[in-house]
């Protein structure tokens, strides 16, 4: 049977819960919703239910948490029946009991404004804190160990399940755990997940800040780079991660409260983005230099990762796990004196 361009997206909308039922596989009791279900894996012997099925982004997908494998209905048929791709497509197209495509589930309305989004993030955060266990705390610590970074309990990171798949994430409160100022959560997947699920935001986008009184500020693009600076240079900076803020000037209201005298910039050593709306690496750093200089802030561009030929401070730490002195950091950087604000 010839395959048409419409066949693949059509097959990916076939209701996997119904399809598995046609093969004799039923969800775990109490773990079945119209667009999500949990199973003992049909692909192997599975004592503890670890096979998840969900309707996400207009398509049905499955995820085997124990084996870290995932895919759509075509991938499932290939594995289940030991077929090549075309054979699996033919099998699904010819299957007399193949269900009709699933229509999109009505989505819950997201919070509509900044206040609602911030409140939603705070509720998620406090619920996650209340549900923390020793095992979950150990998983957070193991995450930092895996990346060879320090773990600070006062950062307020929590173990948080998200989405239809209930994937576990480490969630960092933004800009800090202070309930009066918390705006959102920056979430990174704790386990191997599909690329589209590795990072999630809840609430409002905001920089992440770890304040050290009277210390100069170091700005990086990610929390991981910020924490890498602690092992590279020592805990000598107030740390600030941009977390993908769309406009450089949106970080200034947060910095202004810290009353900095000097700011170190260590953004990614990246190539420019193909998307003109996205500013990356050197371009973003140049805009921040201009912004901070006009605000009367002495600004220094950190160059040690550029000189080592790596993308960011975390990769520098992994490649060269040796301490860099503040003297070398300052001497090797590019200084931009503050412009007069009078």
VENSULQUI-V877874 format. One record per helix or strand of 2 or more residues. SS is the DSSP state (2 for helix, 1 for strand). FROM is the first residue (numbers start at 1). TO is the last residue. If there is no record, write none. Layout:
ss: (SS & SS)
from: (FROM & FROM)
to: (TO & TO)
//
This chain:
ss: (2 & 2 & 1 & 1 & 1 & 1 & 1 & 2 & 2 & 2 & 2 & 2 & 1 & 1 & 1 & 2 & 1 & 1 & 1 & 2 & 1 & 2 & 1 & 2 & 1 & 2 & 2 & 2 & 1)
from: (5 & 16 & 32 & 36 & 51 & 59 & 69 & 73 & 85 & 114 & 134 & 153 & 158 & 167 & 184 & 195 & 199 & 208 & 217 & 223 & 238 & 248 & 262 & 281 & 298 & 304 & 313 & 326 & 334)
to: (12 & 22 & 33 & 39 & 56 & 64 & 71 & 81 & 94 & 130 & 146 & 155 & 162 & 175 & 189 & 197 & 203 & 210 & 220 & 233 & 241 & 258 & 265 & 294 & 301 & 307 & 319 & 332 & 336)
//
